[in-house]
Amino acid sequence: MSRILTLALVTTNLLLQAGGNPPRLQVRVLANWSHKVVQVPLFNELESQCDRNGNLYFHLDTGNYNDVDLLFLSADGKQGHKFTLSETSQKERPSFQNLSLSPSGELYVLTLLNAEYQIITFGDDGVSRHPVALQVPDHVNNSKFLAFDDGTTLFRGFYNADAPSKLRGKSYTALFEPSGKLRRELTKGVNEELRDGEEIGALRDGAVATGEDGNAYVLSSNRITVFSENGQLVRSFGVEKPEPKALAYKIYISGGTIALVLKHIEGSNVTRDDFLLIDATTGEQFGLYEASPEIGTFDVCYLRQEGFTFLHRDEGQQTLVKVPLN
């Protein structure tokens, strides 16, 4: 644990023991960045994930969100390759739903084909293997998805408007075996309910990630719940956002810390991104950062020792902006 993190936790604990509240975190602007020019052809991206070495995986924007078009980009921006569907898969094109990297860095893609959720993985040649069907109940829309190293997956979503009235808008969270068979439903541990089915798919609080400890971290509106790969509750702690109206829409986990990405939105525009650092074991908050306008708002990675990485585009050139924690 770093000296800064240790001092922050000691100060917080002393205040709590004395009956006081921790001091409000001061926002620090991310600065002193460096650039790495992306040396693969220009691409448009929708979402991304990174592995523990900073390598990046993108769902590409082809003009159709449902396309399963994916790109690997090395941490230095010098090398890249695409993932493709096998000829068998292309006969009936599945619809992209979500992607996840296992802790060891294997890519898993959740797709939907004829109302059946399927998981696609890829061989060393970048071509998809035979898909695995998940035994997800009918009328559930996916919102979050993650994968463990052994192929176990976590599916999180909500019952849609076609579900029976008693289920509409209710959340569904479950672990599935590598075979696609249901291992354990976790809904009671992270239960949420929407006011109506129209909220499904809207930008809202919530995220999932696998930690270096091999556990699943599930963020709901104001809490992070940690589950083992077998579905056992490991711990749970509340999360108080510095600004309640900001949306907590992504979490990174690295070096025993959680970086919670907070989006500030006015109307349909993102006005600012903040990054709240949390101790992954205790839940204590110890750092709050803001991305300057020069950096942009498309964060693609967080590594405890290196800081944040952003993908930036300027005059037809893409760069990886590396920003240490100051």
Helices and strands as residue ranges (DSSP letters): H 3-17, E 28-29, E 34-37, E 45-50, E 56-60, E 70-73, E 80-83, H 87-91, E 95-101, E 107-113, E 116-121, E 132-133, E 140-147, E 153-159, E 171-176, E 182-185, G 187-190, G 197-199, E 207-210, E 216-219, E 223-227, E 233-238, E 247-254, E 257-266, E 269-279, E 285-290, E 299-303, E 307-314, E 317-323
